Amino acid sequence: MTDQVVADLTAKFKLTGESVWNDERLKAPLRGSSYGKCAYCECSVTEESKYMEVEHFKDKSSYPDDVIVWENLLPSCKRCNGIKGGHDVLEAPIINPYEDIPRDHVVYKNYRLKGITDKGVDTIEAVGLNGYERVALKRFEIGNAVLESLDECALKLSEYEDKKTTRSRNRVSRFMEDILSECQPSATYAATTASIAVHSEVFLDLMPRMKSVGAWSQECEMLYLIAVSIALPVR
């Protein structure tokens, strides 16, 4: 969008209140920027909301001049956008996932998020990131699935340590690669999956064992390094 288009659409919003941001020239790149996920809770916007909402980080009522400013727009699910509503991010700053490093402000504890800074605490409250049915329960389900997969990987590794066949070693490598693939930025709930996986006792036992027998592939290492970069601390 040119500066003139931005100025015209901003003026139109001020005059009519029309949702001028519901424009595919904005929505398509926003969806792409987050791999089709909500910038706050990481759900798939097509599954959770059936569509993506354009979230104004600085709310449109208080900051009408920024309704089309690219840096002020985030892809969001309907729930997160609705809960945040008119929260004033200048009066009470919250995490901007496109500018801040979330792990500097929040950690995981018992499948819930815990703020370790004022910005982290205010973010959790402003966006409702510990709502039980919609968010915390989902993290619990994801966490259990990840831990079950790691337990299965451990069984496959034990089988390889007994049989020492190339086929069984490759099964271990591929299985771990699949687990770590769910910890990548493009995956839904990637931060949750990565945080639980890389900090689990089973994973911390598996990684050196796999390396010692040659089952930790280059792909595993690459995926692991990316997973660690997005994982939150777990306490």
C-alpha positions in Angstrom: 0.0 0.0 0.0 1.3 3.4 -0.9 1.4 6.3 1.5 -1.6 7.8 -0.4 -3.7 4.7 -0.1 -2.9 4.5 3.7 -3.9 8.2 4.1 -7.1 7.7 2.1 -8.2 4.6 4.0 -7.4 6.3 7.4 -9.5 9.3 6.4 -12.3 7.0 5.3 -12.2 5.2 8.7 -12.3 8.5 10.6 -15.2 9.7 8.5 -17.4 6.5 8.3 -16.0 4.1 10.9 -15.7 1.5 8.1 -13.4 -1.5 8.7 -11.0 -0.4 6.0 -8.3 -2.9 7.3 -10.4 -5.8 6.0 -8.4 -5.7 2.8 -6.6 -8.7 1.3 -3.7 -6.4 0.5 -3.2 -6.3 4.3 -4.7 -9.6 5.4 -2.8 -11.9 3.1 0.7 -10.8 4.1 -0.5 -10.8 7.8 -1.6 -14.4 7.5 1.7 -15.3 5.9 3.8 -13.5 8.5 2.5 -15.8 11.3 2.0 -19.0 9.2 -1.7 -18.6 9.6 -1.6 -18.5 13.4 -2.9 -16.0 16.0 0.0 -13.8 17.0 -1.0 -14.2 20.7 -2.2 -17.7 21.4 -0.7 -19.5 18.3 -4.0 -21.2 17.3 -4.7 -21.7 13.6 -7.0 -18.7 12.7 -8.8 -20.9 10.2 -9.6 -23.5 12.9 -10.3 -21.3 15.8 -12.1 -18.4 14.3 -12.8 -19.7 10.8 -11.1 -16.5 9.6 -8.4 -14.2 10.6 -9.1 -10.9 12.3 -6.8 -7.9 11.9 -5.8 -6.9 15.4 -4.7 -3.3 16.1 -2.0 -3.4 18.7 -2.7 0.2 19.5 -6.5 0.1 19.6 -8.3 1.9 16.8 -10.5 3.9 19.0 -7.7 5.6 20.9 -5.2 5.7 18.0 -7.3 6.2 14.8 -4.3 7.5 12.8 -2.7 4.0 13.1 -5.6 1.8 11.8 -3.7 1.1 8.6 -0.1 1.4 9.8 1.5 -2.0 9.0 3.6 -2.0 12.3 0.4 -1.7 14.3 -1.4 -4.7 12.7 -1.3 -8.3 14.0 -3.0 -11.5 12.8 -5.4 -12.6 15.5 -8.1 -15.1 16.3 -11.5 -13.7 17.2 -11.1 -14.7 20.9 -7.8 -12.9 21.5 -8.8 -9.8 19.5 -12.1 -9.6 21.4 -10.6 -10.0 24.9 -7.9 -7.5 24.3 -10.4 -5.0 22.9 -9.5 -1.5 23.7 -6.6 -2.2 26.0 -4.2 0.8 25.8 -0.8 -0.7 25.1 0.9 2.6 25.8 -0.7 3.1 29.2 -0.1 -0.6 30.2 2.4 -2.1 27.8 2.0 -5.7 26.7 4.1 -8.1 24.6 4.1 -7.4 20.9 5.1 -10.8 19.5 6.6 -9.1 16.4 8.9 -6.8 18.4 9.4 -8.4 21.9 11.0 -11.7 22.9 8.2 -13.5 24.8 10.6 -15.6 27.0 12.0 -12.4 28.4 8.6 -11.7 30.0 6.7 -15.0 30.5 7.5 -18.6 31.5 5.5 -21.9 31.6 4.5 -23.3 34.9 2.1 -26.3 35.1 0.8 -25.6 31.6 -0.1 -22.0 32.4 1.8 -18.9 31.6 3.4 -16.9 34.4 4.6 -13.3 33.9 8.1 -12.6 35.2 7.8 -8.9 34.2 5.0 -6.3 34.4 4.7 -6.5 30.7 4.3 -10.3 30.9 1.7 -10.1 33.7 -0.3 -7.5 31.8 -0.2 -9.5 28.6 -1.6 -12.6 30.2 -4.4 -10.6 31.7 -5.1 -8.4 28.7 -5.4 -11.3 26.2 -6.7 -13.9 28.6 -3.8 -16.3 27.9 -4.6 -18.5 30.9 -8.3 -19.1 30.1 -8.9 -22.7 31.1 -11.1 -24.2 28.4 -9.7 -22.4 25.5 -5.9 -22.1 26.2 -4.7 -23.8 29.4 -6.5 -27.1 28.6 -5.1 -27.0 25.1 -1.6 -26.7 26.4 -2.2 -29.6 28.8 -3.4 -31.8 25.8 -0.4 -30.7 23.7 2.0 -31.4 26.6 0.6 -34.9 27.2 0.9 -35.7 23.5 4.5 -34.5 23.3 5.5 -36.4 26.3 3.8 -39.6 25.0 5.7 -39.2 21.7 9.0 -38.8 23.6 8.3 -41.9 25.6 7.7 -43.8 22.4 10.9 -42.4 20.9 12.7 -43.7 24.0 11.3 -47.2 23.4 12.5 -47.1 19.8 15.9 -46.0 21.0 16.1 -48.9 23.4 15.1 -51.3 20.6 17.9 -49.9 18.5 20.4 -50.2 21.3 19.5 -53.9 21.5 19.3 -54.7 17.7 21.9 -52.3 16.3 20.3 -52.3 12.9 20.5 -49.4 10.5 16.7 -49.6 10.0 16.0 -49.3 13.7 18.4 -46.4 14.1 16.8 -44.6 11.2 13.4 -45.1 12.8 14.6 -43.3 15.9 16.1 -40.5 13.9 12.9 -40.0 11.8 10.7 -40.2 14.9 12.7 -37.5 16.7 12.6 -35.3 13.6 8.8 -35.6 13.5 8.6 -34.5 17.1 10.9 -31.6 16.6 9.0 -30.6 13.4 6.1 -29.8 15.7 8.3 -27.4 17.6 9.0 -25.1 14.6 7.6 -21.6 14.1 5.3 -22.7 11.3 3.5 -25.3 13.5 0.4 -24.4 15.5 1.1 -24.0 19.3 4.8 -24.2 18.4 6.0 -22.3 21.5 4.1 -24.6 23.8 5.3 -27.8 22.1 8.9 -26.6 22.0 8.9 -25.5 25.6 7.5 -28.7 26.9 9.6 -30.9 24.6 13.1 -29.5 25.0 12.8 -29.1 28.8 11.4 -32.5 29.5 13.5 -35.0 31.4 12.8 -37.7 28.7 14.2 -35.4 26.0 17.2 -34.4 28.0 18.0 -38.1 28.5 17.3 -39.0 24.8 19.4 -36.4 23.1 22.8 -37.5 24.5 21.9 -41.2 24.1 20.9 -40.6 20.5 24.2 -38.7 19.8 26.3 -41.5 21.4 24.9 -44.1 19.0 24.7 -41.9 15.9 20.9 -41.6 15.8 20.9 -37.8 16.3 20.8 -36.7 12.7 21.8 -33.3 11.3 18.1 -32.6 10.7 17.5 -33.3 14.4 20.2 -30.8 15.4 18.8 -28.1 13.0 15.3 -28.6 14.2 16.4 -28.6 17.8 18.3 -25.3 17.6 15.2 -23.6 16.1 13.0 -25.2 18.8 15.2 -23.9 21.6 15.1 -20.4 20.1 11.3 -20.2 20.5 10.9 -22.2 23.7 9.9 -20.5 26.9 11.6 -21.2 30.2 9.7 -23.8 32.3 9.5 -23.5 36.0 
